[in-house]
């Protein structure tokens, strides 16, 4: 049982470290993060099924879980920042799309320029 717990904790730590590497890369794809997050979710489910109890953990196991927790604490603000950046880009696209639709019936436009026909 202890070897199984060690294996799960090691896999969790390794997945968390891979997630940290992916998130800290400047141009990383958030879709790639989801794969790792899904893997971690599956590992958490396996740990719950194994009925891992905090009192039954060794000092080494606790230390590795603490590392996972610390990495998570560093990653959350980075992931939130990326999420806000993507949301801003989405809002800008929606605004420009709305402006295009508003002025589309006003007449011909060339290369983003607006030709006023009121004169």
C-alpha positions as protocol buffer text, in pm:
chain_id: "A"
residue {
  index: 1
  type: UNK
  ca { x: 0 y: 0 z: 0 }
}
residue {
  index: 2
  type: UNK
  ca { x: 281 y: 241 z: 88 }
}
residue {
  index: 3
  type: UNK
  ca { x: 452 y: 186 z: -248 }
}
residue {
  index: 4
  type: UNK
  ca { x: 126 y: 266 z: -427 }
}
residue {
  index: 5
  type: UNK
  ca { x: 91 y: 587 z: -227 }
}
residue {
  index: 6
  type: UNK
  ca { x: 454 y: 677 z: -302 }
}
residue {
  index: 7
  type: UNK
  ca { x: 392 y: 617 z: -671 }
}
residue {
  index: 8
  type: UNK
  ca { x: 79 y: 836 z: -674 }
}
residue {
  index: 9
  type: UNK
  ca { x: 252 y: 1118 z: -487 }
}
residue {
  index: 10
  type: UNK
  ca { x: 557 y: 1098 z: -716 }
}
residue {
  index: 11
  type: UNK
  ca { x: 335 y: 1111 z: -1025 }
}
residue {
  index: 12
  type: UNK
  ca { x: 144 y: 1406 z: -878 }
}
residue {
  index: 13
  type: UNK
  ca { x: 466 y: 1596 z: -806 }
}
residue {
  index: 14
  type: UNK
  ca { x: 598 y: 1521 z: -1156 }
}
residue {
  index: 15
  type: UNK
  ca { x: 273 y: 1636 z: -1320 }
}
residue {
  index: 16
  type: UNK
  ca { x: 271 y: 1952 z: -1109 }
}
residue {
  index: 17
  type: UNK
  ca { x: 630 y: 2030 z: -1211 }
}
residue {
  index: 18
  type: UNK
  ca { x: 540 y: 1978 z: -1578 }
}
residue {
  index: 19
  type: UNK
  ca { x: 244 y: 2212 z: -1531 }
}
residue {
  index: 20
  type: UNK
  ca { x: 473 y: 2472 z: -1378 }
}
residue {
  index: 21
  type: UNK
  ca { x: 708 y: 2450 z: -1676 }
}
residue {
  index: 22
  type: UNK
  ca { x: 419 y: 2481 z: -1919 }
}
residue {
  index: 23
  type: UNK
  ca { x: 262 y: 2779 z: -1741 }
}
residue {
  index: 24
  type: UNK
  ca { x: 588 y: 2970 z: -1703 }
}
residue {
  index: 25
  type: UNK
  ca { x: 668 y: 2947 z: -2075 }
}
residue {
  index: 26
  type: UNK
  ca { x: 571 y: 3280 z: -2227 }
}
residue {
  index: 27
  type: UNK
  ca { x: 388 y: 3150 z: -2534 }
}
residue {
  index: 28
  type: UNK
  ca { x: 257 y: 2824 z: -2395 }
}
residue {
  index: 29
  type: UNK
  ca { x: -85 y: 2706 z: -2503 }
}
residue {
  index: 30
  type: UNK
  ca { x: -344 y: 2693 z: -2223 }
}
residue {
  index: 31
  type: UNK
  ca { x: -498 y: 2392 z: -2399 }
}
residue {
  index: 32
  type: UNK
  ca { x: -181 y: 2202 z: -2309 }
}
residue {
  index: 33
  type: UNK
  ca { x: -234 y: 2295 z: -1947 }
}
residue {
  index: 34
  type: UNK
  ca { x: -572 y: 2124 z: -1950 }
}
residue {
  index: 35
  type: UNK
  ca { x: -416 y: 1788 z: -2035 }
}
residue {
  index: 36
  type: UNK
  ca { x: -187 y: 1811 z: -1734 }
}
residue {
  index: 37
  type: UNK
  ca { x: -467 y: 1940 z: -1511 }
}
residue {
  index: 38
  type: UNK
  ca { x: -686 y: 1645 z: -1616 }
}
residue {
  index: 39
  type: UNK
  ca { x: -402 y: 1407 z: -1534 }
}
residue {
  index: 40
  type: UNK
  ca { x: -362 y: 1563 z: -1193 }
}
residue {
  index: 41
  type: UNK
  ca { x: -736 y: 1542 z: -1131 }
}
residue {
  index: 42
  type: UNK
  ca { x: -724 y: 1172 z: -1210 }
}
residue {
  index: 43
  type: UNK
  ca { x: -434 y: 1125 z: -967 }
}
residue {
  index: 44
  type: UNK
  ca { x: -627 y: 1309 z: -695 }
}
residue {
  index: 45
  type: UNK
  ca { x: -921 y: 1076 z: -756 }
}
residue {
  index: 46
  type: UNK
  ca { x: -693 y: 774 z: -721 }
}
residue {
  index: 47
  type: UNK
  ca { x: -555 y: 914 z: -397 }
}
residue {
  index: 48
  type: UNK
  ca { x: -907 y: 957 z: -261 }
}
residue {
  index: 49
  type: UNK
  ca { x: -997 y: 602 z: -362 }
}
residue {
  index: 50
  type: UNK
  ca { x: -686 y: 477 z: -182 }
}
residue {
  index: 51
  type: UNK
  ca { x: -816 y: 648 z: 131 }
}
residue {
  index: 52
  type: UNK
  ca { x: -492 y: 830 z: 191 }
}
residue {
  index: 53
  type: UNK
  ca { x: -506 y: 969 z: 541 }
}
residue {
  index: 54
  type: UNK
  ca { x: -278 y: 1250 z: 650 }
}
residue {
  index: 55
  type: UNK
  ca { x: -190 y: 1062 z: 967 }
}
residue {
  index: 56
  type: UNK
  ca { x: -75 y: 759 z: 765 }
}
residue {
  index: 57
  type: UNK
  ca { x: 170 y: 955 z: 550 }
}
residue {
  index: 58
  type: UNK
  ca { x: 544 y: 938 z: 606 }
}
residue {
  index: 59
  type: UNK
  ca { x: 753 y: 1252 z: 647 }
}
residue {
  index: 60
  type: UNK
  ca { x: 889 y: 1208 z: 294 }
}
residue {
  index: 61
  type: UNK
  ca { x: 540 y: 1180 z: 149 }
}
residue {
  index: 62
  type: UNK
  ca { x: 425 y: 1489 z: 336 }
}
residue {
  index: 63
  type: UNK
  ca { x: 728 y: 1680 z: 212 }
}
residue {
  index: 64
  type: UNK
  ca { x: 648 y: 1593 z: -152 }
}
residue {
  index: 65
  type: UNK
  ca { x: 284 y: 1691 z: -106 }
}
residue {
  index: 66
  type: UNK
  ca { x: 401 y: 2019 z: 47 }
}
residue {
  index: 67
  type: UNK
  ca { x: 609 y: 2079 z: -267 }
}
residue {
  index: 68
  type: UNK
  ca { x: 298 y: 2020 z: -480 }
}
residue {
  index: 69
  type: UNK
  ca { x: 107 y: 2269 z: -266 }
}
residue {
  index: 70
  type: UNK
  ca { x: 381 y: 2534 z: -289 }
}
residue {
  index: 71
  type: UNK
  ca { x: 402 y: 2500 z: -667 }
}
residue {
  index: 72
  type: UNK
  ca { x: 24 y: 2533 z: -688 }
}
residue {
  index: 73
  type: UNK
  ca { x: 38 y: 2854 z: -486 }
}
residue {
  index: 74
  type: UNK
  ca { x: 290 y: 3001 z: -732 }
}
residue {
  index: 75
  type: UNK
  ca { x: 95 y: 2886 z: -1037 }
}
residue {
  index: 76
  type: UNK
  ca { x: -250 y: 3016 z: -947 }
}
residue {
  index: 77
  type: UNK
  ca { x: -162 y: 3388 z: -986 }
}
residue {
  index: 78
  type: UNK
  ca { x: 21 y: 3317 z: -1315 }
}
residue {
  index: 79
  type: UNK
  ca { x: -274 y: 3124 z: -1454 }
}
residue {
  index: 80
  type: UNK
  ca { x: -518 y: 3395 z: -1342 }
}
residue {
  index: 81
  type: UNK
  ca { x: -303 y: 3660 z: -1512 }
}
residue {
  index: 82
  type: UNK
  ca { x: -304 y: 3465 z: -1837 }
}
residue {
  index: 83
  type: UNK
  ca { x: -679 y: 3415 z: -1808 }
}
residue {
  index: 84
  type: UNK
  ca { x: -733 y: 3790 z: -1768 }
}
residue {
  index: 85
  type: UNK
  ca { x: -510 y: 3860 z: -2070 }
}
residue {
  index: 86
  type: UNK
  ca { x: -708 y: 3620 z: -2285 }
}
residue {
  index: 87
  type: UNK
  ca { x: -1034 y: 3775 z: -2159 }
}
residue {
  index: 88
  type: UNK
  ca { x: -911 y: 4123 z: -2259 }
}
residue {
  index: 89
  type: UNK
  ca { x: -823 y: 3998 z: -2607 }
}
residue {
  index: 90
  type: UNK
  ca { x: -1165 y: 3837 z: -2640 }
}
residue {
  index: 91
  type: UNK
  ca { x: -1335 y: 4161 z: -2532 }
}
residue {
  index: 92
  type: UNK
  ca { x: -1133 y: 4359 z: -2789 }
}
residue {
  index: 93
  type: UNK
  ca { x: -1230 y: 4117 z: -3066 }
}
residue {
  index: 94
  type: UNK
  ca { x: -1595 y: 4140 z: -2967 }
}
residue {
  index: 95
  type: UNK
  ca { x: -1579 y: 4522 z: -2966 }
}
residue {
  index: 96
  type: UNK
  ca { x: -1416 y: 4539 z: -3307 }
}
residue {
  index: 97
  type: UNK
  ca { x: -1666 y: 4286 z: -3443 }
}
residue {
  index: 98
  type: UNK
  ca { x: -1952 y: 4494 z: -3310 }
}
residue {
  index: 99
  type: UNK
  ca { x: -1804 y: 4810 z: -3468 }
}
residue {
  index: 100
  type: UNK
  ca { x: -1765 y: 4632 z: -3802 }
}
residue {
  index: 101
  type: UNK
  ca { x: -2129 y: 4521 z: -3792 }
}
residue {
  index: 102
  type: UNK
  ca { x: -2243 y: 4872 z: -3698 }
}
residue {
  index: 103
  type: UNK
  ca { x: -2064 y: 5042 z: -3986 }
}
residue {
  index: 104
  type: UNK
  ca { x: -2109 y: 4768 z: -4243 }
}
residue {
  index: 105
  type: UNK
  ca { x: -2437 y: 4914 z: -4372 }
}
residue {
  index: 106
  type: UNK
  ca { x: -2299 y: 5269 z: -4387 }
}
residue {
  index: 107
  type: UNK
  ca { x: -2125 y: 5219 z: -4722 }
}
residue {
  index: 108
  type: UNK
  ca { x: -1811 y: 5085 z: -4876 }
}
residue {
  index: 109
  type: UNK
  ca { x: -1500 y: 5069 z: -4671 }
}
residue {
  index: 110
  type: UNK
  ca { x: -1147 y: 5018 z: -4788 }
}
residue {
  index: 111
  type: UNK
  ca { x: -876 y: 4858 z: -4579 }
}
residue {
  index: 112
  type: UNK
  ca { x: -1046 y: 4943 z: -4254 }
}
residue {
  index: 113
  type: UNK
  ca { x: -1113 y: 5303 z: -4356 }
}
residue {
  index: 114
  type: UNK
  ca { x: -1463 y: 5443 z: -4330 }
}
residue {
  index: 115
  type: UNK
  ca { x: -1598 y: 5647 z: -4619 }
}
residue {
  index: 116
  type: UNK
  ca { x: -1854 y: 5898 z: -4508 }
}
residue {
  index: 117
  type: UNK
  ca { x: -2137 y: 5936 z: -4764 }
}
residue {
  index: 118
  type: UNK
  ca { x: -2313 y: 6225 z: -4587 }
}
residue {
  index: 119
  type: UNK
  ca { x: -2135 y: 6502 z: -4786 }
}
